[in-house]
């Protein structure tokens, strides 16, 4: 949902706003992520070529999971970027987490969906058609874990 302060357009964070948040340092980024998660029931992680291992992606996943929210991943390597290029598929960021006891990876619990198409429009359509169900599944998985 777009915010009243113009930070978002059609649910997408404007790059200029993100750059301003980053200038505030780690505390500002953490506060911003926490604010984005506040009142939400699920965190959707868009998995690109360089998503896994990023500090703030890891923070978002951990914060969402530890606060009882659903978590779901969607591979986006089939979508075109601003340069109309498709990137390579990145690793699953949920592999970076182990559950209590260290024997179970979060990736074995949290689903990461990989659209079965290579055409960007088909990938987008597949995500659009399935996102609501994926979110509901993620919430159910978390509620039952």
Secondary structure, 3 states (H helix, E strand, C coil): CCCCCCCEECCEECHHHHHHHHHCHHHHHHHHHHHHHCCCCEEEEEECCCCCCCHHHHHHHHHHHHCCCEEEEEECCCCECCCCCECCCCCCHHHHCECCCCCCEHHHCCCEEECCCCCHHHHHHHHHHHHHHHHHHHHHHHHCC
